[in-house]
């Protein structure tokens, strides 16, 4: 086999924006199917697949992305081409997109898009940059609309999601079509633990004065007062509660406040 017939080695980079998409969406399997078909049609030897299940493309804080860049800039690189479904899967920031495209190119690795095939001439480079600008604009517009919706949801008294603060749990409050709106209520299983943390921070345990985070964590762990997950307390968890106290958050026997 001559050098001209040796197939180029390709790496697939697949990404969706959120963990929920990764869990319920068909996007990654579809990206994978299309990427593998693209490589086969163009006689590219697929050597590695990088899957980013739930990470924004507005920054480079993505483990698989960094692993791919590290491999693509090593000498010798284990692949010659990075294949993505669209350039927005790679980056939604036009400056960062160009930065990493050029970083890979310096090591002889090319970025190609299945749905946005481009050449290497100046006109195609400009077209890629324009598309990246539109991707970045769309991403910022979407973020703005999502934030507005989250603020309005919170204004109406509903919980926007994620793990509730220690001492709270979520309950169904209202049904709007297929969507269940939730609110926070005090979690009776852990409310006493939060009250204890507040009391230790304000008054101590009766033998000491006010206690700091480290002493509170030691106090809880030594008495086998576990976290809601059944584990030992860490500095970060204790700090979460005491920070609420330092911020002037009031506490009464029947009400915990964020």
Backbone bond lengths (Angstrom), bond angles and torsions (degrees), N, CA, C in turn:
res aa  C-N    CA-C-N  psi(-1)  N-CA   C-N-CA  omega(-1)  CA-C   N-CA-C  phi
1 X - - - 1.465 - - 1.519 109.01 -
2 X 1.328 116.80 128.54 1.462 120.86 -179.24 1.508 110.50 -83.48
3 X 1.355 114.86 164.63 1.461 120.06 -178.61 1.523 111.49 -59.64
4 X 1.361 115.93 -32.36 1.463 118.92 -176.51 1.528 112.78 -72.14
5 X 1.364 116.93 -20.94 1.469 119.63 -179.08 1.526 113.31 -99.42
6 X 1.315 117.64 -4.58 1.466 120.63 177.43 1.519 108.15 -69.87
7 X 1.342 118.59 122.58 1.473 119.98 -177.37 1.527 111.59 -67.11
8 X 1.327 115.26 146.20 1.460 120.31 174.00 1.526 108.56 -68.83
9 X 1.312 115.75 145.95 1.468 121.26 178.73 1.526 108.73 -89.95
10 X 1.340 115.80 136.79 1.461 120.55 -175.19 1.527 110.95 -124.19
11 X 1.336 114.40 149.01 1.465 121.80 171.80 1.522 107.92 -121.15
12 X 1.328 116.95 136.10 1.459 121.50 176.09 1.525 109.03 -94.04
13 X 1.334 116.36 136.61 1.464 120.37 171.70 1.524 107.86 -119.32
14 X 1.340 116.01 116.04 1.461 123.01 -176.68 1.524 108.85 -115.66
15 X 1.347 116.41 136.45 1.467 118.76 -177.01 1.522 111.03 -150.14
16 X 1.340 114.94 142.93 1.462 122.21 163.78 1.514 107.24 -126.40
17 X 1.333 116.61 161.46 1.464 120.41 -168.76 1.523 114.25 -78.96
18 X 1.332 117.99 -34.17 1.461 120.22 -173.90 1.519 111.46 -127.45
19 X 1.325 114.80 158.24 1.459 120.58 177.67 1.527 110.67 -64.48
20 X 1.334 116.81 -33.04 1.470 120.26 178.40 1.522 110.33 -64.20
21 X 1.337 116.36 -41.64 1.461 119.55 176.42 1.524 110.54 -61.46
22 X 1.320 115.58 -41.78 1.465 119.35 -178.60 1.518 110.99 -63.48
23 X 1.344 116.24 -33.91 1.460 120.37 -176.33 1.527 112.25 -79.48
24 X 1.345 116.49 -37.30 1.460 119.47 -171.70 1.534 114.09 -113.44
25 X 1.318 117.17 -17.09 1.454 119.82 -172.87 1.536 110.68 -85.29
26 X 1.336 114.36 160.08 1.469 120.18 175.29 1.521 110.24 -101.56
27 X 1.340 116.90 7.39 1.467 120.80 -173.26 1.521 112.66 -61.54
28 X 1.330 117.78 -47.35 1.465 119.45 -177.20 1.529 111.25 -65.09
29 X 1.340 119.91 -46.80 1.475 118.35 175.66 1.529 112.48 -58.27
30 X 1.333 116.99 -36.77 1.461 119.93 179.57 1.524 111.20 -69.75
31 X 1.344 116.56 -41.96 1.468 120.10 175.88 1.530 110.33 -59.71
32 X 1.338 115.32 -41.38 1.467 120.68 -179.12 1.532 110.60 -64.70
33 X 1.325 115.95 -45.16 1.468 119.98 -179.56 1.528 110.72 -61.78
34 X 1.329 116.19 -46.03 1.461 119.71 -179.26 1.529 111.18 -67.18
35 X 1.338 116.42 -37.43 1.464 119.79 179.36 1.514 112.25 -65.38
36 X 1.326 115.99 -42.48 1.463 119.77 179.48 1.531 110.82 -66.34
37 X 1.345 116.68 -38.88 1.465 120.31 178.00 1.527 110.84 -66.43
38 X 1.311 116.43 -38.47 1.470 121.62 178.41 1.533 110.19 -61.72
39 X 1.330 116.16 -46.29 1.469 120.41 -179.80 1.524 110.98 -62.90
40 X 1.327 116.40 -42.71 1.459 119.94 -178.95 1.527 110.90 -64.88
41 X 1.343 116.57 -41.54 1.463 120.67 -177.69 1.519 111.99 -66.79
42 X 1.329 117.09 -27.52 1.464 120.95 -176.49 1.530 112.67 -108.22
43 X 1.330 115.64 14.96 1.461 121.66 177.03 1.535 111.47 57.00
44 X 1.335 115.48 41.52 1.461 120.84 174.36 1.527 108.44 -96.93
45 X 1.307 117.06 134.75 1.462 121.77 179.37 1.529 108.72 -87.41
46 X 1.325 116.70 108.20 1.462 121.03 -178.93 1.526 109.03 -74.51
47 X 1.339 116.57 116.66 1.465 120.50 -175.74 1.523 113.11 -110.51
48 X 1.333 117.88 -21.16 1.467 119.02 -179.35 1.522 110.22 -159.22
49 X 1.334 115.42 148.47 1.468 121.65 177.16 1.521 108.87 -126.08
50 X 1.321 115.84 127.07 1.464 122.63 178.34 1.523 107.92 -107.56
51 X 1.328 116.96 121.63 1.469 121.32 -176.71 1.518 109.49 -116.22
52 X 1.332 116.28 121.96 1.467 122.87 -179.66 1.526 108.19 -109.08
53 X 1.344 118.42 93.40 1.460 121.10 -174.58 1.529 112.57 -86.69
54 X 1.304 117.26 81.54 1.458 120.16 175.84 1.506 113.27 103.73
55 X 1.331 117.75 68.65 1.464 121.92 178.65 1.519 109.58 -150.94
56 X 1.327 115.79 134.14 1.455 120.51 178.93 1.524 110.40 -69.58
57 X 1.344 115.21 146.71 1.467 120.26 177.63 1.519 111.70 -95.54
58 X 1.338 116.99 14.75 1.465 119.50 179.67 1.522 111.95 -85.43
59 X 1.334 116.94 -8.65 1.462 120.48 175.86 1.525 108.81 -146.66
60 X 1.328 116.02 174.75 1.469 119.81 -176.58 1.528 113.29 -101.16
61 X 1.336 116.48 16.00 1.470 119.43 178.71 1.526 109.46 -82.87
62 X 1.329 114.15 66.96 1.463 122.13 -178.36 1.519 107.84 -133.13
63 X 1.323 118.53 117.64 1.475 121.08 -175.46 1.520 113.97 -55.46
64 X 1.335 117.57 -47.95 1.463 119.87 -177.84 1.523 111.57 -70.22
65 X 1.324 116.18 -34.38 1.464 119.87 176.85 1.524 109.90 -62.40
66 X 1.330 116.00 -46.53 1.459 120.02 -179.81 1.526 111.24 -65.26
67 X 1.334 116.99 -36.89 1.462 120.46 178.01 1.530 110.26 -65.23
68 X 1.335 115.78 -38.17 1.462 120.24 178.37 1.527 110.88 -67.51
69 X 1.336 116.88 -44.27 1.464 120.74 179.96 1.530 110.65 -64.11
70 X 1.333 115.88 -41.28 1.464 119.85 178.45 1.525 110.84 -60.74
71 X 1.336 115.94 -42.55 1.471 119.90 178.42 1.527 110.83 -68.32
72 X 1.326 116.65 -42.38 1.456 120.50 -176.56 1.518 114.29 -70.25
73 X 1.336 116.81 -19.23 1.466 120.06 179.35 1.526 112.24 -105.32
74 X 1.335 116.00 1.59 1.470 119.08 176.47 1.525 109.43 -78.05
75 X 1.304 116.21 162.67 1.466 120.67 -179.03 1.525 109.78 -123.07
76 X 1.320 117.33 118.95 1.470 127.10 -4.70 1.524 111.34 -79.84
77 X 1.319 116.69 150.01 1.463 120.92 177.72 1.523 109.82 -69.77
78 X 1.336 118.07 141.69 1.471 120.45 -179.75 1.528 113.47 -77.80
79 X 1.326 117.84 -4.96 1.467 121.30 177.39 1.522 109.12 -147.44
80 X 1.329 115.19 161.20 1.462 122.03 -176.87 1.525 112.89 -106.64
81 X 1.333 116.00 -20.47 1.463 121.36 -175.13 1.526 109.03 -138.55
82 X 1.341 116.25 138.84 1.461 121.85 169.71 1.522 107.04 -106.43
83 X 1.321 116.62 122.42 1.459 122.07 -177.30 1.527 109.52 -105.82
84 X 1.332 116.64 126.46 1.470 122.08 176.49 1.522 108.54 -125.89
85 X 1.321 116.25 158.35 1.463 119.76 178.81 1.520 110.28 -66.82
86 X 1.326 116.24 -45.03 1.459 122.55 175.20 1.520 107.17 -148.86
87 X 1.309 116.78 162.59 1.460 119.71 -178.08 1.529 111.72 -62.94
88 X 1.347 117.08 -26.29 1.467 119.95 179.02 1.525 111.65 -68.06
89 X 1.347 118.20 -22.37 1.468 120.45 174.79 1.528 109.94 -68.72
90 X 1.324 116.46 -28.64 1.466 122.52 -178.48 1.521 110.45 -83.62
91 X 1.344 117.21 -50.51 1.462 121.65 179.20 1.519 110.44 -158.77
92 X 1.334 116.00 145.18 1.463 122.39 173.92 1.529 110.67 -113.75
93 X 1.288 115.23 29.39 1.465 122.05 174.94 1.521 106.54 -132.60
94 X 1.330 117.70 117.90 1.467 119.81 -170.34 1.521 112.42 -64.64
95 X 1.349 116.59 -35.47 1.466 118.99 179.57 1.531 110.56 -67.60
96 X 1.344 116.18 -47.23 1.464 120.33 -178.69 1.530 110.79 -65.96
97 X 1.332 116.92 -36.82 1.458 120.01 177.68 1.525 110.07 -57.59
98 X 1.319 116.48 -50.74 1.461 120.17 -178.91 1.523 111.82 -65.04
99 X 1.330 115.99 -36.99 1.468 119.85 179.56 1.522 110.79 -58.74
100 X 1.352 116.01 -47.98 1.465 119.13 -176.62 1.520 112.00 -77.96
101 X 1.323 118.56 -30.46 1.463 120.77 174.35 1.528 109.31 -60.11
102 X 1.318 116.11 -45.35 1.465 119.95 -178.32 1.529 111.33 -72.25
103 X 1.330 115.73 -33.67 1.467 119.02 178.03 1.523 110.76 -63.11
104 X 1.320 116.35 -43.43 1.468 120.67 176.94 1.528 110.96 -67.50
105 X 1.337 115.42 -41.73 1.466 120.11 -177.25 1.526 111.78 -61.47
106 X 1.325 117.11 -34.25 1.470 120.43 178.47 1.519 111.63 -61.97
107 X 1.346 115.78 -22.88 1.464 119.79 178.42 1.526 111.50 -102.82
108 X 1.328 115.97 12.54 1.454 120.11 177.23 1.513 115.19 81.60
109 X 1.344 117.54 15.59 1.464 121.79 -178.95 1.528 108.78 -106.93
110 X 1.317 115.97 130.59 1.462 121.69 -175.77 1.525 110.91 -107.76
111 X 1.331 117.12 142.76 1.463 122.60 173.78 1.521 108.73 -97.29
112 X 1.336 117.10 126.76 1.464 120.97 177.01 1.516 109.40 -127.71
113 X 1.333 115.63 147.12 1.459 122.81 178.59 1.515 109.63 -111.04
114 X 1.338 116.23 135.19 1.459 120.83 179.72 1.523 110.52 -65.08
115 X 1.326 117.34 -41.42 1.462 121.74 -173.12 1.521 113.46 -97.96
116 X 1.330 117.25 -7.34 1.465 120.66 -178.45 1.533 108.70 -134.99
117 X 1.295 115.70 66.10 1.467 119.52 -176.42 1.521 110.84 -67.57
118 X 1.317 115.57 130.85 1.457 122.62 -176.32 1.523 110.47 -131.48
119 X 1.325 114.83 152.86 1.450 120.09 172.10 1.512 110.53 -92.11
120 X 1.307 116.50 -170.22 1.466 121.46 -178.12 1.527 112.92 -104.98
121 X 1.333 116.74 -0.78 1.459 118.77 -177.70 1.527 110.21 -75.00
122 X 1.348 118.06 162.99 1.473 121.71 -175.69 1.519 113.98 -55.00
123 X 1.340 118.85 -35.89 1.463 120.73 -178.93 1.528 111.07 -65.22
124 X 1.339 116.87 -43.45 1.464 120.03 179.83 1.519 111.57 -69.81
125 X 1.320 117.55 -34.76 1.467 120.39 175.72 1.523 109.57 -62.32
126 X 1.332 117.24 -43.31 1.455 120.98 178.19 1.527 110.95 -63.50
127 X 1.331 117.62 -40.03 1.467 120.98 178.72 1.530 110.82 -63.41
128 X 1.328 116.55 -40.69 1.467 119.90 177.70 1.527 110.57 -62.38
129 X 1.310 117.27 -41.49 1.454 121.18 179.62 1.523 111.73 -65.91
130 X 1.334 116.50 -38.62 1.468 120.03 177.59 1.525 110.46 -64.98
131 X 1.333 117.23 -43.26 1.461 120.60 177.89 1.527 110.81 -62.55
132 X 1.322 116.26 -37.43 1.466 120.05 178.42 1.524 110.78 -65.27
133 X 1.330 117.16 -36.89 1.464 120.92 176.88 1.523 110.72 -63.54
134 X 1.344 116.59 -42.36 1.462 119.90 178.00 1.524 111.04 -65.36
135 X 1.331 117.28 -39.89 1.468 120.94 177.56 1.531 110.73 -60.96
136 X 1.328 115.55 -43.02 1.464 120.24 179.90 1.525 110.47 -64.77
137 X 1.342 116.31 -43.42 1.471 120.37 179.13 1.527 110.55 -61.53
138 X 1.335 116.59 -45.87 1.466 120.92 -179.82 1.520 110.95 -61.56
139 X 1.326 116.69 -40.98 1.462 120.77 179.87 1.527 110.84 -61.97
140 X 1.329 116.69 -43.42 1.467 120.51 -179.33 1.525 111.64 -68.79
141 X 1.338 116.31 -36.88 1.462 119.76 177.26 1.529 110.66 -65.89
142 X 1.325 116.83 -43.83 1.467 120.36 178.20 1.519 111.03 -60.87
143 X 1.335 116.24 -42.55 1.470 120.28 -179.99 1.526 110.62 -62.50
144 X 1.331 116.10 -38.98 1.464 120.29 179.60 1.527 111.32 -63.76
145 X 1.340 116.88 -43.76 1.462 120.69 -179.54 1.526 111.41 -68.52
146 X 1.339 116.39 -39.23 1.467 120.06 178.34 1.528 110.46 -63.55
147 X 1.339 116.94 -43.42 1.458 120.64 -179.98 1.529 111.06 -63.10
148 X 1.324 116.71 -40.13 1.461 119.91 178.55 1.525 110.43 -62.39
149 X 1.338 116.33 -41.76 1.467 120.39 -179.90 1.525 110.97 -66.51
150 X 1.342 116.85 -39.56 1.465 120.60 179.01 1.524 111.41 -64.87
151 X 1.326 116.44 -41.31 1.471 120.54 179.48 1.525 110.92 -64.61
152 X 1.330 116.17 -40.83 1.462 119.45 179.49 1.528 110.38 -67.79
153 X 1.312 116.90 -39.23 1.464 120.92 177.63 1.523 110.59 -61.14
154 X 1.346 116.20 -43.07 1.465 120.74 178.58 1.523 110.83 -67.99
155 X 1.331 116.76 -37.70 1.466 120.19 179.35 1.523 111.04 -61.01
156 X 1.345 116.27 -33.51 1.457 120.66 178.71 1.527 112.31 -79.96
157 X 1.328 116.15 -0.91 1.461 120.21 175.91 1.513 115.43 92.14
158 X 1.335 117.63 12.47 1.461 120.24 -178.79 1.527 110.48 -99.39
159 X 1.327 115.01 155.29 1.455 122.57 -179.35 1.527 109.40 -85.62
160 X 1.334 116.39 133.09 1.460 120.33 -175.33 1.520 114.32 -83.92
161 X 1.309 117.53 -4.86 1.459 119.70 179.29 1.507 111.89 116.24
162 X 1.315 116.20 -173.01 1.467 125.36 -175.04 1.526 109.95 72.61
163 X 1.320 115.34 176.73 1.465 121.00 -176.95 1.529 110.04 -71.16
164 X 1.327 118.31 127.63 1.470 119.89 -179.87 1.525 111.62 -64.47
165 X 1.334 117.56 158.39 1.470 120.10 175.50 1.526 110.53 -60.08
166 X 1.316 116.18 155.75 1.465 120.88 177.76 1.525 108.96 -57.86
167 X 1.327 116.32 131.79 1.461 121.13 -179.35 1.510 113.38 99.50
168 X 1.336 117.22 -2.32 1.456 121.82 179.41 1.529 110.77 -125.63
169 X 1.320 115.10 161.74 1.447 122.28 170.71 1.530 108.04 -142.67
170 X 1.321 116.93 161.83 1.455 120.28 179.08 1.528 110.22 -97.62
171 X 1.331 115.45 145.66 1.466 121.54 176.49 1.519 108.21 -134.70
172 X 1.325 116.20 147.45 1.464 120.68 176.45 1.517 108.81 -65.40
173 X 1.343 116.43 129.76 1.459 120.53 -176.88 1.525 112.83 -115.40
174 X 1.336 115.92 -30.66 1.463 118.73 -174.61 1.522 109.37 -161.85
175 X 1.316 115.73 145.63 1.464 121.02 177.90 1.518 108.94 -108.52
176 X 1.321 116.03 122.46 1.462 121.14 177.00 1.523 108.12 -121.95
177 X 1.316 115.47 96.50 1.459 120.09 -174.36 1.518 109.46 65.82
178 X 1.329 116.43 -126.74 1.462 120.63 179.50 1.521 111.90 -88.01
179 X 1.331 117.39 -4.61 1.462 120.96 -174.63 1.525 110.70 -99.20
180 X 1.325 116.05 130.97 1.457 122.54 176.57 1.518 109.38 -96.39
181 X 1.330 116.40 117.70 1.462 121.05 177.60 1.530 108.16 -85.10
182 X 1.340 115.64 138.17 1.460 119.92 -176.13 1.525 111.87 -120.46
183 X 1.303 115.09 153.27 1.461 122.04 175.00 1.526 109.02 -127.99
184 X 1.328 115.12 164.69 1.461 120.70 177.06 1.517 110.37 -91.04
185 X 1.320 115.80 144.93 1.450 121.06 168.69 1.522 108.16 -140.27
186 X 1.308 116.13 160.50 1.466 120.30 179.72 1.518 109.88 -63.04
187 X 1.317 115.75 133.57 1.458 122.47 177.02 1.528 107.95 -89.05
188 X 1.331 118.31 109.07 1.471 120.08 -175.49 1.526 113.73 -62.61
189 X 1.343 117.28 -21.88 1.459 119.93 -179.22 1.524 112.25 -72.67
190 X 1.325 117.06 -27.84 1.463 119.88 -173.03 1.526 114.15 -124.31
191 X 1.330 117.09 -3.11 1.460 119.76 -179.71 1.525 111.55 -61.10
192 X 1.336 116.44 -39.92 1.470 119.30 -179.21 1.528 111.59 -64.23
193 X 1.335 116.87 -32.95 1.457 120.16 177.88 1.522 110.67 -65.52
194 X 1.335 116.49 -42.55 1.466 120.30 178.31 1.524 110.30 -64.39
195 X 1.328 116.89 -42.02 1.475 120.00 178.46 1.533 110.26 -62.16
196 X 1.349 116.01 -38.79 1.459 119.88 178.11 1.528 110.74 -62.39
197 X 1.314 116.67 -43.46 1.473 120.86 179.28 1.523 110.15 -60.65
198 X 1.324 116.65 -43.48 1.462 120.20 177.81 1.533 110.47 -61.03
199 X 1.338 115.98 -45.11 1.464 119.82 -177.70 1.523 111.66 -63.95
200 X 1.351 116.26 -40.26 1.464 119.72 178.39 1.527 110.76 -64.57
201 X 1.319 116.08 -38.16 1.465 119.89 -179.73 1.524 111.60 -70.61
202 X 1.328 116.98 -34.66 1.465 121.07 -177.35 1.525 113.27 -85.96
203 X 1.345 116.01 -39.25 1.460 119.92 -170.33 1.527 114.57 -124.69
204 X 1.321 117.84 -18.64 1.456 120.10 -172.83 1.515 110.84 86.15
205 X 1.336 116.22 -170.44 1.475 120.34 -176.58 1.517 113.11 -100.54
206 X 1.313 117.67 13.63 1.452 121.24 179.81 1.510 113.24 99.66
207 X 1.340 115.91 -21.65 1.471 119.89 178.26 1.517 111.26 -110.86
208 X 1.336 115.35 -11.32 1.465 120.60 179.75 1.513 109.33 -129.74
209 X 1.298 115.74 172.97 1.451 120.52 172.51 1.515 109.45 -84.16
210 X 1.324 115.77 -158.40 1.460 120.22 179.49 1.528 110.21 -56.48
211 X 1.323 115.04 139.57 1.470 120.20 -176.15 1.526 110.62 -106.10
212 X 1.339 115.72 143.28 1.453 121.31 175.76 1.520 111.10 -86.28
213 X 1.324 115.91 -179.79 1.458 121.15 -174.44 1.527 111.96 -60.42
214 X 1.340 117.26 -47.63 1.467 120.23 -177.70 1.527 111.57 -60.05
215 X 1.328 116.81 -43.68 1.466 119.93 -179.25 1.525 111.57 -67.99
216 X 1.337 116.56 -35.98 1.467 119.82 177.77 1.520 110.29 -65.33
217 X 1.319 116.49 -43.92 1.469 120.62 178.62 1.526 110.26 -61.09
218 X 1.324 117.39 -44.41 1.474 121.10 178.34 1.521 110.71 -62.41
219 X 1.322 116.71 -41.05 1.468 122.05 179.90 1.529 110.60 -60.15
220 X 1.329 116.06 -47.70 1.466 120.36 -178.21 1.524 111.40 -65.59
221 X 1.332 116.19 -45.84 1.464 120.01 -177.05 1.530 111.44 -67.25
222 X 1.335 117.65 -37.72 1.467 120.47 -178.63 1.523 111.62 -67.89
223 X 1.328 117.09 -24.70 1.466 121.36 179.85 1.527 112.06 -101.48
224 X 1.342 115.27 12.11 1.460 122.04 176.71 1.533 112.10 55.18
225 X 1.324 114.85 40.67 1.464 121.35 171.93 1.522 106.19 -93.83
226 X 1.317 116.99 103.93 1.452 121.84 -169.20 1.532 112.23 -86.65
227 X 1.316 114.71 164.75 1.459 121.04 172.98 1.517 108.92 -72.02
228 X 1.315 117.18 174.40 1.465 119.30 -179.25 1.524 111.73 -66.65
229 X 1.331 117.00 -18.13 1.463 120.52 177.16 1.523 111.95 -90.35
230 X 1.321 116.38 1.05 1.456 120.32 179.00 1.509 113.97 84.08
231 X 1.333 117.20 13.60 1.458 121.11 -178.79 1.516 112.83 -106.20
232 X 1.325 114.86 -174.76 1.457 120.65 178.34 1.526 109.70 -83.88
233 X 1.330 114.74 153.53 1.453 120.33 178.92 1.521 110.63 -76.49
234 X 1.341 115.01 146.07 1.455 121.46 174.27 1.515 110.03 -120.01
235 X 1.314 116.38 170.00 1.460 121.10 -177.86 1.528 111.09 -58.34
236 X 1.337 116.50 -41.13 1.468 119.97 -177.57 1.508 112.84 -62.46
237 X 1.346 117.34 -40.31 1.457 120.33 -179.24 1.521 111.41 -68.94
238 X 1.322 116.06 -41.76 1.466 119.17 177.56 1.510 111.27 -65.70
239 X 1.333 115.76 -36.85 1.455 120.93 -179.27 1.517 110.68 -64.98
240 X 1.341 116.39 -34.42 1.458 121.21 -179.98 1.527 110.48 -58.10
241 X 1.321 116.33 -45.98 1.464 120.40 -178.71 1.524 111.81 -72.04
242 X 1.333 116.73 -45.21 1.462 118.90 -176.71 1.522 111.87 -69.96
243 X 1.324 117.71 -26.99 1.470 120.12 176.11 1.516 110.71 -66.05
244 X 1.323 116.07 -34.50 1.460 119.01 176.78 1.532 109.60 -63.86
245 X 1.311 115.14 -37.31 1.459 120.04 179.43 1.526 110.56 -67.80
246 X 1.362 116.45 -46.02 1.451 120.28 -179.43 1.528 112.13 -63.00
247 X 1.340 116.04 -26.39 1.462 120.04 -179.87 1.524 111.95 -79.20
248 X 1.334 116.28 1.24 1.457 120.19 177.94 1.511 113.59 86.78
249 X 1.335 117.40 20.89 1.466 120.63 179.71 1.523 109.30 -74.55
250 X 1.335 117.69 122.46 1.470 119.85 -178.38 1.516 112.15 -74.92
251 X 1.308 115.85 161.42 1.464 121.70 179.54 1.512 108.71 -142.05
252 X 1.314 117.55 130.77 1.451 121.80 174.40 1.524 107.24 -128.52
253 X 1.328 118.95 162.88 1.462 120.95 -174.63 1.525 113.74 -57.85
254 X 1.346 117.90 -27.21 1.462 118.94 -175.43 1.521 113.27 -112.74
255 X 1.343 116.20 10.37 1.459 116.65 -176.76 1.510 111.27 -151.05
256 X 1.326 114.96 124.71 1.461 121.26 171.94 1.508 107.49 -105.13
257 X 1.314 116.76 139.91 1.454 120.14 -177.29 1.508 108.91 -124.45
258 X 1.344 116.03 138.84 1.462 120.52 178.79 1.514 110.70 -62.09
